[in-house]
Amino acid sequence: MACFSTDMQFIRCACMLHYRFRVINNQLETFASIWNFKRGALVERKSCQSFLSELSYGHNICDSIEMYRYCYGQFCNMVCQLNSTYQLHLLGCISACFLKILFNLYFSMFGYVIGTNGQREQDELMRAIFWNVFYGMRFLTIIYVANATSKQAVNAKTLITDINNRYLDTSTQEELQLFYTQISSRYIEFTACDLFTLNTRLITSAIAAGATYLVILVQFHSGKN
């Protein structure tokens, strides 16, 4: 229960950071849509009054970008702190889930196939399936939440590039360039003691490694017999 409780604490903190990065990205998307609207006003040559009113909308965009850049930096620091706090737990949890799934598959498979196929073997098989589902969901949830938070944070780089291609003043472009440089210089990913990164590639690697180890265990069991 203590390990499961720690998992939930990490997931909750990561989801909170995901939400905060998404809020910043939503604001950046709003800025992009505003400047799309203003660019259309330039092309369509609307009346001077309507154009100036549109241009005055979001006049303090430079200050807003600076504020979001500061908040983004603080959230990145929180990602580093969260990863530093839970990295040992993540390493133990991910490794334990992988090994338990692997050995549950091995022992349940050979216990059911080679055994008498009686009620005891069926009960053991159902119990192994239940625990494998539990460990699999635990494994996938942690990786999915960590990967989604990292992707949400990095997504701001694309939005900033999109905004920077508009008709903007020099100060706003400089602020956007600082924001872009800040994102590029930060390592916004969750790792397990720097041994592996929690992303979708880890899932495919775990499946490939698990299949390989199962084949080795089967060959070892066959050679033993």
Phi and psi in degrees as a GROMACS rama.xvg file:
@    title "Ramachandran Plot"
@    xaxis  label "Phi"
@    yaxis  label "Psi"
@TYPE xy
-64.4466  -42.3025  ALA-2
-65.7322  -41.551  CYS-3
-64.7677  -39.5349  PHE-4
-63.6026  -39.3681  SER-5
-66.2907  -38.2331  THR-6
-57.2299  -46.297  ASP-7
-65.5093  -36.3138  MET-8
-63.781  -44.5381  GLN-9
-63.6803  -45.1334  PHE-10
-62.0173  -41.5279  ILE-11
-63.7581  -45.0595  ARG-12
-64.4991  -41.8906  CYS-13
-64.9652  -38.573  ALA-14
-65.9889  -37.2765  CYS-15
-63.1445  -42.3993  MET-16
-67.433  -38.0066  LEU-17
-58.7261  -43.4605  HIS-18
-63.7564  -41.325  TYR-19
-69.0163  -39.0066  ARG-20
-64.3349  -36.9761  PHE-21
-66.632  -36.4718  ARG-22
-60.9167  -45.2069  VAL-23
-61.9524  -43.6976  ILE-24
-63.9595  -36.9693  ASN-25
-63.6534  -39.3201  ASN-26
-67.0269  -38.6602  GLN-27
-65.1289  -38.8679  LEU-28
-63.4604  -36.568  GLU-29
-63.6214  -42.7357  THR-30
-61.1271  -41.3372  PHE-31
-62.6923  -41.6059  ALA-32
-67.8543  -36.0702  SER-33
-61.7372  -45.2674  ILE-34
-75.9438  -23.0483  TRP-35
-62.6967  -41.1276  ASN-36
-64.7539  -41.6441  PHE-37
-69.8731  -35.9429  LYS-38
-63.887  -38.0156  ARG-39
-63.2869  -35.68  GLY-40
-64.7531  -36.2385  ALA-41
-67.4663  -42.11  LEU-42
-70.153  -40.7031  VAL-43
-79.4138  -9.85544  GLU-44
54.063  58.0877  ARG-45
-70.3295  175.929  LYS-46
-61.749  155.246  SER-47
-60.4979  -40.3311  CYS-48
-65.3764  -45.9599  GLN-49
-66.8699  -37.2978  SER-50
-65.7358  -42.8315  PHE-51
-67.018  -35.7012  LEU-52
-66.8519  -38.286  SER-53
-68.8869  -38.4289  GLU-54
-68.7407  -32.129  LEU-55
-73.3957  -19.93  SER-56
-68.9531  122.101  TYR-57
76.7345  33.0901  GLY-58
-60.9429  -32.5654  HIS-59
-92.9478  35.7322  ASN-60
-63.7712  -32.5744  ILE-61
-62.214  -44.7456  CYS-62
-65.2366  -36.9722  ASP-63
-65.9245  -43.5866  SER-64
-60.8195  -40.6449  ILE-65
-62.6205  -40.8621  GLU-66
-65.5011  -43.0457  MET-67
-67.6591  -34.0045  TYR-68
-64.4191  -40.9789  ARG-69
-64.5561  -46.1891  TYR-70
-62.2787  -40.4848  CYS-71
-60.7386  -42.8001  TYR-72
-61.9188  -39.4899  GLY-73
-66.1004  -39.6631  GLN-74
-67.176  -35.9761  PHE-75
-63.8985  -39.4543  CYS-76
-63.0072  -36.8165  ASN-77
-67.3615  -35.2196  MET-78
-61.9023  -44.7263  VAL-79
-62.4716  -42.4932  CYS-80
-65.9423  -41.5786  GLN-81
-64.0265  -43.5604  LEU-82
-66.2085  -38.9653  ASN-83
-65.609  -35.5412  SER-84
-71.8908  -39.6407  THR-85
-107.328  7.00061  TYR-86
-65.3047  -38.1924  GLN-87
-66.0946  -41.6598  LEU-88
-64.5652  -41.4075  HIS-89
-62.9562  -41.1756  LEU-90
-61.8116  -47.5649  LEU-91
-65.9063  -41.1096  GLY-92
-67.605  -49.575  CYS-93
-62.7898  -43.9762  ILE-94
-65.6322  -43.2247  SER-95
-64.7173  -43.0448  ALA-96
-61.9469  -42.833  CYS-97
-62.5392  -47.6858  PHE-98
-67.37  -39.4913  LEU-99
-66.416  -40.1238  LYS-100
-63.5853  -43.7125  ILE-101
-61.7637  -50.9203  LEU-102
-74.5582  -30.1092  PHE-103
-62.832  -42.691  ASN-104
-62.5594  -43.1235  LEU-105
-65.0849  -53.0503  TYR-106
-69.9113  -36.882  PHE-107
-69.8341  -37.9628  SER-108
-64.962  -49.8845  MET-109
-76.5629  -30.3793  PHE-110
-66.9026  -33.1372  GLY-111
-85.5003  -40.8063  TYR-112
-74.8235  -43.7408  VAL-113
-85.9454  -21.653  ILE-114
-72.84  -165.479  GLY-115
-84.5747  -1.29981  THR-116
58.0395  29.8262  ASN-117
-83.3598  -169.955  GLY-118
-64.2669  -35.5212  GLN-119
-63.7588  -45.0115  ARG-120
-64.9435  -37.1375  GLU-121
-65.76  -40.5678  GLN-122
-64.3431  -41.369  ASP-123
-64.2116  -38.0683  GLU-124
-65.5055  -44.2036  LEU-125
-64.9297  -38.5784  MET-126
-65.4311  -40.5749  ARG-127
-65.8507  -39.8219  ALA-128
-63.0632  -42.8898  ILE-129
-61.085  -47.7986  PHE-130
-68.3455  -34.2913  TRP-131
-65.2668  -38.1635  ASN-132
-63.8562  -42.6015  VAL-133
-62.7203  -49.9311  PHE-134
-67.0148  -35.4411  TYR-135
-65.0824  -43.7141  GLY-136
-64.9256  -38.5499  MET-137
-64.1403  -44.5524  ARG-138
-61.3366  -49.0732  PHE-139
-69.5769  -37.8475  LEU-140
-64.2535  -45.6162  THR-141
-61.511  -45.6761  ILE-142
-67.3384  -41.3133  ILE-143
-63.5346  -45.3611  TYR-144
-64.3145  -44.2927  VAL-145
-63.4212  -43.01  ALA-146
-67.7093  -40.1778  ASN-147
-64.5655  -39.2331  ALA-148
-64.9836  -42.9517  THR-149
-64.1228  -42.7585  SER-150
-65.9666  -38.1273  LYS-151
-63.9967  -37.7743  GLN-152
-68.4728  -44.0383  ALA-153
-71.8087  -24.0426  VAL-154
-60.6357  -23.2918  ASN-155
-61.958  -27.9929  ALA-156
-62.5363  -42.6084  LYS-157
-64.7835  -40.8071  THR-158
-65.8356  -39.7501  LEU-159
-65.225  -41.0318  ILE-160
-61.0067  -40.0363  THR-161
-64.0885  -43.957  ASP-162
-67.1487  -37.1685  ILE-163
-68.8065  -14.3241  ASN-164
-85.7147  4.49821  ASN-165
-90.4057  178.905  ARG-166
-81.566  90.7499  TYR-167
-119.037  157.948  LEU-168
-75.6518  166.911  ASP-169
-63.5651  -41.9533  THR-170
-64.0964  -39.3583  SER-171
-67.4607  -40.8515  THR-172
-63.2081  -39.2542  GLN-173
-65.0803  -40.337  GLU-174
-65.9067  -39.333  GLU-175
-66.1687  -37.4073  LEU-176
-65.6305  -39.4532  GLN-177
-63.3003  -41.1044  LEU-178
-62.2355  -45.8988  PHE-179
-62.5034  -43.3149  TYR-180
-63.6939  -38.2533  THR-181
-62.8193  -44.1786  GLN-182
-65.2299  -42.2952  ILE-183
-65.8403  -28.7538  SER-184
-88.0472  -8.66055  SER-185
-97.8479  142.287  ARG-186
-97.8534  98.1255  TYR-187
-104.391  74.0777  ILE-188
-147.158  153.061  GLU-189
-95.8928  133.36  PHE-190
-128.945  161.537  THR-191
-105.213  90.7156  ALA-192
55.0646  32.3585  CYS-193
62.1198  14.5066  ASP-194
-84.2547  -37.9066  LEU-195
-153.156  153.489  PHE-196
-94.6896  139.254  THR-197
-84.3048  90.9717  LEU-198
-144.761  -177.581  ASN-199
-66.6908  -26.5092  THR-200
-64.5321  -27.7973  ARG-201
-66.1147  -33.8963  LEU-202
-64.5437  -49.3421  ILE-203
-64.2812  -36.9511  THR-204
-65.7891  -39.4681  SER-205
-65.8262  -40.0184  ALA-206
-64.4084  -44.7735  ILE-207
-63.7713  -44.1043  ALA-208
-66.0811  -40.8192  ALA-209
-62.0844  -43.0385  GLY-210
-63.5105  -39.9771  ALA-211
-64.2028  -45.5685  THR-212
-65.5629  -35.8326  TYR-213
-64.2608  -40.702  LEU-214
-62.556  -42.0272  VAL-215
-63.2433  -42.7775  ILE-216
-65.5594  -37.9389  LEU-217
-64.641  -44.2064  VAL-218
-64.152  -38.8901  GLN-219
-64.1617  -41.8502  PHE-220
-66.9414  -39.1902  HIS-221
-67.5244  -41.3342  SER-222
-66.3927  -31.8548  GLY-223
-68.2923  -36.66  LYS-224
